Amino acid sequence: MSDKMISCDDHLDLGYLPADLWTSRMAASLGERAPHIAERGGDAVWVCDGKVWGGWRGRPRQDGRPKPKGPVITALDRGGIEESERRPAIPALRLADMDRDGVEAHVMYGPVFSIQTEDPALRAQCYRVYNDWLAEFCAAAPNRLVGVPMLPEMPAAALAELHRLAAKGWCRQVNLQIANVRPGLDDASWEPLWRTLEETGLILSFHVTVFAPRPGDPAAGTPAGGFAATKSFLEQFLEPFVDLFAWGILERHPKLRIVMAESGLGWLPWVVQELDYRHERLWEAKEFWNQKGGIPLTLRPSELFKRQIYATFQNDPVALSLLPFFGEGHVLWASDYPHPDSTWPNSRAVVERQMRHLAPELRRKLTHDNAVALYGLAS
């Protein structure tokens, strides 16, 4: 294994961001509505339009009480770190945590589920402010801190932000929270975004979103609720993933590259196999479809998948058993710092345990070389 490892899915969560992030940068027309820190029940929380978005970890609890035990343990808990230090969003401290884990670079996703406003103008402005701060954060170590800006989930706003980011020239990849997009990917209004991604060479990513329990969910607040994330992976990714092939998006845009971040890998081979089967059935009935204008889908979905889709994994022995299907060049290791699912601060031990049977050259590809090639990082 290389002495250097690159993690392709890590996080800058809402709770670690600067307290004045939005209040100091928001457009004047929206300034009074800017997300800000307030106190609720002795805890510091983010508030916007009277709605609590989530906790802020920048100061100890005001009543002096210890942090209550939660339903899951974060990576920082495991590492014996006091969360009020806001380590993930302070470059020097984050880099120290990366060094502790033996990781050279982090590809970092932002508060992917915490910006909860339904106002499209406010949402777009929140993303824009975060993206500008992210550029400044990454400038502390550009080859180690690889930020992934967020795009609004509507076509026109996403395109406008993509053009703005491309003009600034600092980022390699952008993220579209696929579970929240409106309208669906079948809509022609997304075509300018696909074309612009090809023209700029920027990579697009889909990342899993964490949703609150559904009202009336009997599993909420019980150990059964701990399995909700397993449902979320398929619920959020399956339809848009299939749409990339079914509506010819990948076929029309051969230079479009997509990273499936924290999606899990084990379900993908069966789905792609099923897509190939359905594609074959279409062409078997080509005489019928020729009467209706023909079939615009010529390439097999498995060909498109291996050409244009990348996927991340963490502690995933199943994924490693499927490498012959994925190919060696499009699978990317990740640590998921600082989330509960993270391998930090034990990433090297986890990698050794699940990859000890692989050849050193392949291990280096998964933990380093594939990321270098995709993101154009210094090796």
MOSULPE-V896509 format. One line per field, one symbol per residue. ss: DSSP state (a for helix, b for strand, c for the rest). phi: phi as a letter, one per 40 degrees, with the letter a starting at -180 (. if undefined). psi: psi as a letter, one per 40 degrees, with the letter a starting at -180 (. if undefined). A space follows every 50 residues. Layout:
BEGIN
ss->???
phi->???
psi->???
END
This chain:
BEGIN
ss->cccccbbbbbbccaaacccccccccccaaaaaaccbbbbbccbbbbbbcc bbbbbcccccccccccccccccccaaaaccccaaacaaacaaaaaaaaaa acccbbbbbccccccccccaaaaaaaaaaaaaaaaaaaccccccbbbbbb bcccaaaaaaaaaaaaaaccccbbbbcaaacccccccaaaaaaaaaaaaa ccbbbbbcccccccccccccccaaaaaaaaaaaaaaaaaaaaaaaaccaa aacccccbbbbccccccaaaaaaaaaaaaaaaaacaaaaacccccccccc aaaaaaaabbbbbcccaaaaacaaaaccccbbbcccccccccccccaaaa aaaaaccccaaaaaaaaaaaaaaaacccc
phi->.ccbbbcbabbbcdcbcdccdcccbcddcbdcccdacbbbggbcbcbafg bccicbbcacdccgccdccbcbbcccdccgbccccfdcbbdccccccccd cgbcabcbccccbccbcccccccccccccdcccddcccccadcbbbcbcb bdcbdcccccccccccccgcbbabbbcccbcaccccccccddcdcccccc gccbbbbcbcbcdcdgcccdgbdcccccccccdcdccccccccdcccgcc ccbcccbbbccfcgbcccdcccdccdcccccdccbccccccbhgbcbccc dcccdccbbbababcadcdccbddccgccbbbcabgdbcdcccccbdccc ccccbccccdccccccbacccdcccgccc
psi->iidhihhegiigideeiidedddeeiiddedeehhihihhfeihihhhfe hhdiihfeiihdeeiihihieihiddddefhhdeefddehdddddddddd efhdihhhiageeeheiehdddddddddddddddddddedgdedggihih iieiddddddddddddddedidiihhgdeeihaieeheeedddddddddd eiihihiihhiiiiheheeheiddeeedddddddddddddddddddeedd ddgeehhhhhhfeiddddddddddddddddddddfdddddefeihehdii dddddddehiiiibggddddeeddddieeehhiiefhfideieiffdddd dddeedeiidddddddecddddddefih.
END
